[in-house]
Amino acid sequence: MPALPFADTILTNGRVFLGLNEGVADAVALWSGRVLAAGAASDIEPLAGPGTKVIDLKGRLATPGLCDSHMHLLPYGLIMGHVDVRSASAPTLASLLDKVRERAAATPPGQWIQGRGYDQFNLDVGRHPLREELDAAAPDHPVAIVRACGHVTICNSMALRLAGIDEGTPVPQGGAIEQKDGRLTGLLAETGRDRLKAVLPEPTDEELVAAIEAAGQACLSYGITSVMDAGVGMRAGYREVAAYRTAQRLGKLPVRTTQCLLGGPGGIVEQAFRDGVVTSAGDAMLRVGPVKIFTDGSAGGRTAAMTEPYVGQPDNRGLMLLRDNEMNDLVHDYHAKGYQLAVHAIGDAAIEQTLNAFELALEAMPDPDRRHRIEHAGYARPDQNARMARLGVQPVPQPVFIYDFGDLYVSVVGEERAKPSYPLRTWIDQGFKPAAGSDAPVCDIDPFPNFYSMLTRKTSQGTIMCEGETVSIAQAIAAFTEFGAYVNKAETEWGRLVPGLAADVAVFSRNMLEASPEDILNDTRCDLTILDGNIVFDRYGETA
């Protein structure tokens, strides 16, 4: 066996999580953008040459670079400039309206004011803002405030007028345009927002690239080196595909990105397919992944499609965005074109529709390794889990939803359905590789609440949501690393720290393998991030 070259970088004197099956080592050597070797410090020490950078872990934990397997990178970058109305920033209706008022005072009349992140259940009034309240805060501006889930928007009167929405506007299939006492409240949900989206200001190509760069840099500060943008085309159509290519060409794509192309009505798949933008096209930094189809909304917004009604609303089982025949036709078409699919389905009714469509397509055109995905899959029933396993379909959950929204779920669907939702342990035990994500900007990209949720199943209020669904810290790290590589069909490229795979590494401020969940949540950070063997984030300049 030929001798190994000297390493470019060695990380030693700590704990190095290599992979779920590979376990933990003392040190890892990196060379030419790849993992060279890992093992005991004494075995790795001879690989240090005159030019090798040696990083002392000082007992800290190094893992493969994290993968956020379902987030919205470009939209996350765009909303960095929007009004922050998340609960931490605007816990009351008055504070939310004050933030809108402050932005209006600094914005020329007639220009749009957009905000993101409120949750009516956390507001002191326990309800959505009303259009008249937004009118009073910003009478000279169109205002659109998006709920945390991203499926509900509250508009003021000027925004509704610009969108051409009034009391006589027909409600589209799978949407809502709320009225009370014969007047619009300002609430639009799902496809009911299509007219609004058509009049929102379009970001420029330069703004799209800047958003990709800003969001990617934020990811690196948390140890996230890979993401799937779960809906490329949602904000600026096909221009987003070009924006990603431009960002890569200009050196402004900070993280490995899998593009999940928006499908369905208003999607970009037909043009993408004509251009050869198909699943697995691209390279190690920018690749084409699955096609996204929306089938329902969110549980917190009471728009996820359920077979049983929401608590206190016997006539509300959520919204099915597509009829069965429409869903079957879309899945058949995209499957025939060779695409992997990533279907947004949260409620069990939406999951059933999705599995039916997958089964029809796979029966007609078998492909045992297509790895179709169900994004979220929060309320999958045991029989549906069995169907997913039989069909080779992977669930891609967001465990942080339990932390951020668990108490809300209990209030809208009841304990029996809410507490066992997003059953990570069950899925792992059944042989799935449930890759974790944040769904940012629905939740923050900060991975530590996600880890905490996987380890404890506790909500932010301390409610335990089915303790039997907790996982080990090793399984939680795998969900954020190698499982992400698998569902993105990149397991031969990155996701584990084994020889030949990408030298993507995150170094955390403590050994999380031995830390309490509370310390991971409240007092852990990413100190160092390495991508392709290069140091791309260094919190304290320790490698300078």
C-alpha positions as CSV (number, residue, x, y, z in Angstrom):
1,M,0.0,0.0,0.0
2,P,1.5,3.4,-1.0
3,A,2.4,5.8,1.7
4,L,-0.1,8.6,2.4
5,P,0.8,12.2,1.5
6,F,1.3,14.8,4.2
7,A,-2.0,16.3,5.2
8,D,-3.0,19.9,4.5
9,T,-4.9,20.1,7.8
10,I,-5.1,17.9,10.9
11,L,-7.7,18.2,13.6
12,T,-6.6,16.5,16.8
13,N,-6.8,16.3,20.6
14,G,-10.6,16.1,20.7
15,R,-13.5,13.9,19.5
16,V,-14.2,13.5,15.8
17,F,-17.6,12.0,14.9
18,L,-17.0,10.1,11.7
19,G,-20.4,8.6,11.0
20,L,-23.1,6.6,12.6
21,N,-21.5,3.3,11.8
22,E,-17.9,4.5,11.9
23,G,-18.2,6.0,15.4
24,V,-15.7,8.4,16.9
25,A,-12.0,9.0,16.5
26,D,-9.4,11.2,18.2
27,A,-8.1,13.0,15.0
28,V,-8.8,13.5,11.3
29,A,-6.5,14.4,8.5
30,L,-7.6,16.4,5.4
31,W,-5.8,16.6,2.1
32,S,-6.7,18.2,-1.3
33,G,-10.3,18.8,-0.3
34,R,-10.9,15.3,0.9
35,V,-10.7,13.3,4.1
36,L,-7.2,11.6,4.1
37,A,-7.5,9.5,7.2
38,A,-9.0,9.3,10.7
39,G,-8.2,7.5,13.8
40,A,-6.1,7.7,17.0
41,A,-4.0,10.8,17.4
42,S,-0.8,8.6,17.3
43,D,-1.8,7.2,13.9
44,I,-2.6,10.6,12.4
45,E,0.5,12.4,13.8
46,P,2.9,11.0,11.1
47,L,0.8,12.7,8.4
48,A,1.8,16.1,9.7
49,G,4.4,17.6,7.4
50,P,6.2,21.0,7.3
51,G,3.2,22.7,5.7
52,T,0.4,21.0,7.6
53,K,-1.9,23.2,9.7
54,V,-2.6,21.4,13.0
55,I,-5.8,22.5,14.8
56,D,-6.0,21.7,18.4
57,L,-9.6,20.7,19.2
58,K,-8.9,21.1,23.0
59,G,-11.5,18.4,23.8
60,R,-14.2,19.9,21.5
61,L,-16.3,17.9,19.0
62,A,-15.7,17.9,15.3
63,T,-18.4,16.4,13.0
64,P,-19.0,16.3,9.3
65,G,-20.3,19.6,8.1
66,L,-24.0,19.9,8.9
67,C,-26.6,19.5,6.1
68,D,-29.9,21.5,6.4
69,S,-31.9,19.2,4.2
70,H,-35.0,21.4,3.8
71,M,-34.6,25.1,4.0
72,H,-35.1,28.1,1.7
73,L,-31.7,29.6,1.2
74,L,-32.5,32.3,-1.3
75,P,-35.7,33.4,0.4
76,Y,-33.9,33.4,3.8
77,G,-31.4,35.8,2.3
78,L,-34.1,38.0,0.9
79,I,-36.1,38.4,4.1
80,M,-33.0,39.5,6.0
81,G,-34.2,43.0,4.9
82,H,-37.9,42.4,5.9
83,V,-39.5,43.6,9.1
84,D,-38.8,41.0,11.8
85,V,-42.1,40.2,13.5
86,R,-41.0,36.9,15.1
87,S,-42.2,36.3,18.6
88,A,-38.8,37.2,20.1
89,S,-38.9,40.5,18.4
90,A,-42.6,41.3,18.5
91,P,-44.3,39.4,21.3
92,T,-47.4,41.6,21.3
93,L,-49.7,42.9,18.6
94,A,-48.8,46.5,19.6
95,S,-45.1,45.7,19.2
96,L,-45.7,44.1,15.8
97,L,-47.6,47.2,14.6
98,D,-44.9,49.5,16.0
99,K,-42.4,47.7,13.9
100,V,-44.5,48.2,10.8
101,R,-45.0,51.8,11.8
102,E,-41.3,52.4,12.2
103,R,-40.5,50.8,8.8
104,A,-43.3,52.9,7.2
105,A,-41.7,56.1,8.6
106,A,-38.4,55.2,6.9
107,T,-39.9,54.1,3.6
108,P,-41.2,56.3,0.8
109,P,-45.0,56.3,0.4
110,G,-46.3,53.7,-2.0
111,Q,-43.4,51.3,-1.5
112,W,-44.0,47.8,-0.1
113,I,-43.5,46.9,3.5
114,Q,-43.0,43.1,4.0
115,G,-42.6,41.3,7.3
116,R,-42.1,37.7,8.3
117,G,-42.4,35.4,11.3
118,Y,-45.4,36.3,13.5
119,D,-47.4,33.5,15.2
120,Q,-50.8,34.5,16.3
121,F,-50.8,31.9,19.1
122,N,-47.8,33.7,20.7
123,L,-49.2,37.2,20.3
124,D,-50.9,38.6,23.4
125,V,-54.2,38.9,21.6
126,G,-54.2,35.3,20.4
127,R,-55.2,36.1,16.9
128,H,-54.0,37.3,13.5
129,P,-53.5,41.0,12.9
130,L,-56.3,42.6,11.0
131,R,-56.0,44.6,7.8
132,E,-57.5,47.7,9.5
133,E,-54.7,47.5,12.2
134,L,-52.1,47.4,9.4
135,D,-53.9,50.3,7.7
136,A,-53.6,52.4,10.8
137,A,-49.9,51.5,11.2
138,A,-49.0,52.2,7.5
139,P,-51.8,54.0,5.7
140,D,-49.6,55.1,2.8
141,H,-47.9,51.8,2.1
142,P,-49.0,48.3,0.9
143,V,-48.2,45.9,3.7
144,A,-47.9,42.1,3.6
145,I,-47.0,40.2,6.8
146,V,-46.3,36.5,6.5
147,R,-47.0,34.0,9.3
148,A,-44.1,31.9,10.7
149,C,-45.2,28.9,8.7
150,G,-45.0,30.7,5.4
151,H,-48.5,29.6,4.3
152,V,-50.6,32.6,5.6
153,T,-50.2,36.3,4.8
154,I,-52.0,39.3,6.3
155,C,-52.4,42.3,4.0
156,N,-53.6,45.8,4.5
157,S,-56.2,47.5,2.3
158,M,-53.7,49.0,-0.1
159,A,-52.0,45.6,-0.7
160,L,-55.3,43.9,-1.3
161,R,-56.3,46.7,-3.7
162,L,-53.1,46.4,-5.7
163,A,-53.6,42.6,-5.8
164,G,-57.1,43.1,-7.2
165,I,-58.7,41.3,-4.3
166,D,-62.0,42.3,-2.9
167,E,-65.1,40.7,-1.3
168,G,-66.2,39.4,-4.7
169,T,-62.9,37.7,-5.6
170,P,-63.4,34.0,-6.2
171,V,-61.5,31.7,-3.8
172,P,-59.1,29.4,-5.8
173,Q,-58.9,25.7,-5.3
174,G,-56.7,25.0,-2.3
175,G,-56.8,28.6,-1.0
176,A,-58.5,30.9,1.4
177,I,-59.4,34.6,1.2
178,E,-61.0,35.2,4.7
179,Q,-64.0,37.4,5.2
180,K,-65.9,38.2,8.4
181,D,-69.3,39.9,8.4
182,G,-69.0,40.3,4.7
183,R,-65.6,42.2,4.8
184,L,-62.1,41.0,4.0
185,T,-60.0,40.5,7.2
186,G,-56.7,40.7,5.2
187,L,-55.9,37.0,5.7
188,L,-54.9,35.1,2.6
189,A,-53.8,31.4,2.7
190,E,-52.1,29.0,0.3
191,T,-53.3,29.6,-3.3
192,G,-55.4,32.5,-2.1
193,R,-52.2,34.5,-2.1
194,D,-51.5,34.0,-5.8
195,R,-52.8,37.4,-6.8
196,L,-50.7,39.0,-4.1
197,K,-47.6,37.2,-5.2
198,A,-48.1,38.6,-8.7
199,V,-47.9,42.2,-7.6
200,L,-45.1,42.0,-5.0
201,P,-41.9,43.7,-6.2
202,E,-39.6,41.5,-8.1
203,P,-36.0,41.3,-6.7
204,T,-33.3,42.1,-9.2
205,D,-30.8,39.6,-10.4
206,E,-28.2,41.3,-8.2
207,E,-30.4,41.1,-5.2
208,L,-31.0,37.3,-5.8
209,V,-27.2,36.7,-5.9
210,A,-26.6,38.8,-2.8
211,A,-29.4,36.9,-0.9
212,I,-27.7,33.6,-1.8
213,E,-24.4,34.8,-0.5
214,A,-25.7,36.4,2.7
215,A,-27.8,33.4,3.6
216,G,-24.9,31.0,2.8
217,Q,-22.5,32.9,5.0
218,A,-25.0,32.8,7.8
219,C,-25.2,29.0,7.4
220,L,-21.4,28.6,7.6
221,S,-21.5,30.4,11.0
222,Y,-23.5,27.5,12.4
223,G,-21.4,24.7,10.8
224,I,-23.8,24.2,8.0
225,T,-21.9,23.4,4.8
226,S,-24.7,21.8,2.7
227,V,-28.3,22.8,2.1
228,M,-31.3,21.9,-0.1
229,D,-33.2,25.0,-1.2
230,A,-36.6,23.5,-1.0
231,G,-38.4,25.4,-3.7
232,V,-36.2,27.2,-6.3
233,G,-38.5,29.4,-8.3
234,M,-40.9,30.3,-5.5
235,R,-40.0,34.0,-5.4
236,A,-38.5,35.0,-8.8
237,G,-39.4,32.0,-11.1
238,Y,-36.7,30.6,-13.4
239,R,-34.4,33.5,-12.8
240,E,-33.5,31.8,-9.5
241,V,-31.8,28.9,-11.4
242,A,-29.7,31.5,-13.2
243,A,-29.0,33.4,-10.0
244,Y,-27.5,30.3,-8.4
245,R,-25.3,29.7,-11.4
246,T,-24.2,33.3,-11.3
247,A,-23.4,33.1,-7.6
248,Q,-21.3,30.0,-8.2
249,R,-19.4,31.7,-11.1
250,L,-18.7,34.8,-9.0
251,G,-17.6,32.9,-5.9
252,K,-20.7,33.9,-4.0
253,L,-22.1,30.5,-3.3
254,P,-20.8,29.8,0.2
255,V,-22.4,26.3,0.8
256,R,-23.0,23.2,-1.2
257,T,-26.5,23.6,-2.6
258,T,-29.0,21.2,-3.9
259,Q,-31.7,23.0,-6.0
260,C,-35.2,21.6,-5.4
261,L,-37.2,23.0,-8.4
262,L,-40.7,24.3,-7.9
263,G,-43.2,22.1,-9.7
264,G,-47.0,22.2,-10.0
265,P,-49.0,25.2,-11.2
266,G,-46.8,28.2,-11.6
267,G,-43.7,26.1,-11.4
268,I,-40.5,26.0,-13.4
269,V,-40.1,22.4,-14.3
270,E,-41.0,22.5,-18.0
271,Q,-38.4,25.2,-18.7
272,A,-35.9,23.4,-16.5
273,F,-36.4,20.1,-18.3
274,R,-36.0,21.8,-21.7
275,D,-32.7,23.2,-20.5
276,G,-31.4,19.9,-19.2
277,V,-31.8,21.1,-15.6
278,V,-32.7,17.6,-14.2
279,T,-32.0,15.6,-11.1
280,S,-28.3,15.0,-10.5
281,A,-27.1,17.6,-13.1
282,G,-24.4,19.9,-11.8
283,D,-21.3,19.4,-9.6
284,A,-20.2,19.1,-6.0
285,M,-21.1,22.7,-5.1
286,L,-24.3,23.2,-7.1
287,R,-26.5,20.3,-8.2
288,V,-30.1,19.8,-9.3
289,G,-32.1,17.7,-6.9
290,P,-35.8,16.9,-6.7
291,V,-39.0,18.7,-7.9
292,K,-41.2,20.2,-5.2
293,I,-45.0,19.8,-5.2
294,F,-47.2,21.4,-2.6
295,T,-50.2,19.3,-1.5
296,D,-51.3,21.0,1.7
297,G,-50.4,23.8,4.1
298,S,-49.3,23.9,7.7
299,A,-50.7,22.4,10.9
300,G,-50.2,25.6,12.8
301,G,-52.1,27.5,10.2
302,R,-54.8,24.8,10.2
303,T,-54.3,24.3,6.5
304,A,-52.5,20.9,6.6
305,A,-54.8,18.3,5.1
306,M,-56.1,15.9,7.7
307,T,-58.5,13.0,7.7
308,E,-59.9,14.2,11.0
309,P,-61.0,17.8,11.7
310,Y,-59.1,20.5,13.7
311,V,-60.0,21.0,17.4
312,G,-63.0,23.3,17.7
313,Q,-63.5,23.4,14.0
314,P,-65.6,20.3,13.0
315,D,-65.8,21.4,9.4
316,N,-62.1,22.2,8.9
317,R,-59.9,19.4,7.8
318,G,-57.3,21.7,6.1
319,L,-56.7,22.4,2.5
320,M,-55.9,20.0,-0.3
321,L,-54.1,22.1,-2.9
322,L,-54.5,19.5,-5.7
323,R,-57.2,17.1,-6.7
324,D,-56.2,13.5,-6.8
325,N,-56.1,13.3,-10.6
326,E,-54.0,16.5,-10.8
327,M,-51.5,15.1,-8.3
328,N,-51.3,11.7,-10.0
329,D,-50.7,13.4,-13.4
330,L,-47.9,15.7,-12.0
331,V,-46.1,12.9,-10.2
332,H,-46.3,10.6,-13.3
333,D,-45.0,13.4,-15.5
334,Y,-42.0,14.4,-13.3
335,H,-41.2,10.7,-12.6
336,A,-41.2,10.0,-16.3
337,K,-38.9,12.9,-16.9
338,G,-36.4,11.3,-14.5
339,Y,-36.8,13.7,-11.6
340,Q,-36.7,12.8,-7.9
341,L,-39.7,14.2,-6.1
342,A,-39.9,16.1,-2.8
343,V,-43.6,16.5,-2.0
344,H,-44.7,18.9,0.8
345,A,-47.3,16.9,2.7
346,I,-47.9,17.4,6.4
347,G,-51.3,16.1,7.2
348,D,-52.2,12.4,6.9
349,A,-54.7,13.1,4.1
350,A,-52.0,14.9,2.0
351,I,-49.6,12.1,2.8
352,E,-52.1,9.5,1.6
353,Q,-52.6,11.4,-1.7
354,T,-48.9,11.6,-2.1
355,L,-48.3,7.9,-1.5
356,N,-51.1,7.0,-3.9
357,A,-49.4,9.1,-6.6
358,F,-46.0,7.7,-5.9
359,E,-47.3,4.1,-6.0
360,L,-49.0,4.6,-9.4
361,A,-45.8,6.2,-10.9
362,L,-43.5,3.5,-9.5
363,E,-45.7,0.7,-10.7
364,A,-45.8,2.2,-14.2
365,M,-42.0,3.0,-14.2
366,P,-40.2,1.0,-11.5
367,D,-37.0,2.7,-10.1
368,P,-35.9,1.2,-6.8
369,D,-33.4,4.0,-6.1
370,R,-35.4,7.1,-7.1
371,R,-35.7,8.1,-3.4
372,H,-38.8,10.2,-3.7
373,R,-39.2,12.2,-0.6
374,I,-42.1,13.5,1.6
375,E,-41.1,16.8,3.0
376,H,-42.3,17.2,6.7
377,A,-44.5,14.1,6.8
378,G,-45.4,15.3,10.3
379,Y,-48.7,13.3,10.8
380,A,-47.8,10.1,8.9
381,R,-49.8,7.2,10.3
382,P,-48.2,3.8,11.0
383,D,-49.8,2.3,7.9
384,Q,-48.4,5.2,5.8
385,N,-44.9,4.6,7.3
386,A,-45.1,1.0,6.1
387,R,-46.1,2.2,2.6
388,M,-43.2,4.6,2.5
389,A,-40.8,1.8,3.4
390,R,-42.2,-0.5,0.7
391,L,-42.0,2.3,-1.9
392,G,-38.5,3.4,-1.0
393,V,-39.8,6.9,0.0
394,Q,-37.9,8.9,2.6
395,P,-39.4,11.3,5.2
396,V,-37.6,14.6,5.5
397,P,-38.8,16.1,8.8
398,Q,-38.0,19.3,10.7
399,P,-37.6,18.2,14.4
400,V,-37.4,21.8,15.4
401,F,-41.1,22.1,14.7
402,I,-41.6,20.2,17.9
403,Y,-39.6,22.8,19.8
404,D,-41.1,25.9,18.1
405,F,-44.7,24.8,17.5
406,G,-45.4,21.7,19.6
407,D,-47.7,23.5,22.1
408,L,-49.5,25.0,19.1
409,Y,-50.0,21.6,17.6
410,V,-51.6,20.3,20.7
411,S,-54.0,23.2,20.7
412,V,-55.1,22.7,17.0
413,V,-55.1,18.9,16.6
414,G,-55.2,17.6,20.2
415,E,-52.6,15.6,22.2
416,E,-53.4,12.2,20.6
417,R,-52.3,13.4,17.2
418,A,-49.8,16.1,18.1
419,K,-47.6,14.4,20.6
420,P,-46.3,11.6,18.4
421,S,-46.0,13.8,15.3
422,Y,-42.6,13.9,13.5
423,P,-41.7,10.5,14.9
424,L,-37.9,10.5,14.3
425,R,-37.1,7.5,16.5
426,T,-39.8,5.4,14.8
427,W,-38.5,6.3,11.4
428,I,-34.9,5.4,12.3
429,D,-36.0,2.1,13.9
430,Q,-37.9,1.3,10.7
431,G,-34.8,1.8,8.6
432,F,-35.5,5.3,7.2
433,K,-32.8,8.0,7.0
434,P,-34.9,11.0,8.1
435,A,-32.7,14.0,7.3
436,A,-33.2,17.0,9.6
437,G,-33.9,20.5,8.4
438,S,-35.0,23.9,9.7
439,D,-37.4,25.0,6.9
440,A,-35.8,28.4,7.4
441,P,-37.1,31.0,7.3
442,V,-40.1,29.2,9.0
443,C,-37.7,28.4,11.8
444,D,-34.2,29.8,12.3
445,I,-31.2,28.1,10.7
446,D,-29.7,27.7,14.2
447,P,-29.2,23.9,14.5
448,F,-29.1,23.7,18.3
449,P,-32.9,23.9,19.0
450,N,-33.2,21.2,16.3
451,F,-30.6,19.0,18.3
452,Y,-32.5,19.7,21.5
453,S,-35.8,18.7,20.1
454,M,-34.4,15.4,18.8
455,L,-32.8,14.6,22.1
456,T,-35.7,15.6,24.4
457,R,-38.9,16.1,22.4
458,K,-39.5,19.1,24.6
459,T,-41.2,22.2,23.3
460,S,-39.9,25.7,24.0
461,Q,-42.5,25.8,26.8
462,G,-41.2,22.5,28.3
463,T,-44.0,20.2,27.2
464,I,-42.8,16.7,26.4
465,M,-44.1,15.5,23.0
466,C,-43.9,11.7,23.2
467,E,-40.6,10.9,25.0
468,G,-40.4,7.6,23.2
469,E,-39.5,9.4,20.0
470,T,-36.2,10.8,21.4
471,V,-33.0,9.7,19.7
472,S,-29.3,9.5,20.8
473,I,-26.9,12.3,20.1
474,A,-25.1,10.1,17.5
475,Q,-28.4,9.6,15.7
476,A,-29.2,13.3,15.9
477,I,-25.8,14.2,14.3
478,A,-26.4,11.6,11.6
479,A,-29.8,13.1,10.9
480,F,-28.0,16.4,10.3
481,T,-25.1,14.9,8.2
482,E,-25.1,11.6,6.5
483,F,-28.9,11.2,6.3
484,G,-28.9,14.6,4.5
485,A,-26.4,13.3,2.0
486,Y,-28.5,10.2,1.4
487,V,-31.8,11.9,0.7
488,N,-29.9,14.3,-1.6
489,K,-28.3,11.3,-3.4
490,A,-24.8,12.5,-2.4
491,E,-23.7,9.9,0.1
492,T,-20.7,9.0,-2.0
493,E,-19.5,12.6,-1.9
494,W,-20.0,14.0,1.6
495,G,-21.8,13.5,4.9
496,R,-19.2,11.4,6.8
497,L,-15.6,11.9,7.7
498,V,-14.2,8.9,6.0
499,P,-11.3,8.7,3.5
500,G,-12.2,9.9,0.1
501,L,-15.3,12.0,1.0
502,A,-15.4,15.8,1.1
503,A,-13.4,17.5,3.8
504,D,-16.4,19.4,5.2
505,V,-16.1,19.8,9.0
506,A,-17.9,21.6,11.8
507,V,-16.1,22.2,15.1
508,F,-18.4,23.0,18.1
509,S,-17.5,24.7,21.3
510,R,-18.0,21.6,23.4
511,N,-18.1,17.8,23.1
512,M,-21.8,17.4,22.4
513,L,-21.5,13.7,22.7
514,E,-21.2,14.1,26.5
515,A,-23.2,17.4,27.0
516,S,-26.6,17.8,28.4
517,P,-29.4,18.8,26.0
518,E,-29.8,22.0,27.8
519,D,-26.1,22.9,27.4
520,I,-26.4,22.1,23.7
521,L,-29.4,24.4,23.4
522,N,-28.2,27.3,25.5
523,D,-24.5,27.3,25.5
524,T,-23.1,25.7,22.4
525,R,-21.9,27.4,19.2
526,C,-20.0,26.6,16.1
527,D,-16.4,27.7,16.5
528,L,-14.9,26.6,13.1
529,T,-16.3,25.5,9.7
530,I,-14.3,23.8,7.0
531,L,-15.6,23.3,3.5
532,D,-13.7,21.3,0.8
533,G,-10.7,21.5,3.1
534,N,-10.7,25.3,3.4
535,I,-11.5,27.2,6.6
536,V,-14.6,29.3,5.7
537,F,-15.7,30.4,9.2
538,D,-13.4,30.9,12.2
539,R,-15.3,32.5,15.2
540,Y,-12.2,33.5,17.1
541,G,-9.5,33.5,14.5
542,E,-7.8,30.6,16.1
543,T,-6.4,29.3,12.8
544,A,-5.0,32.7,11.6
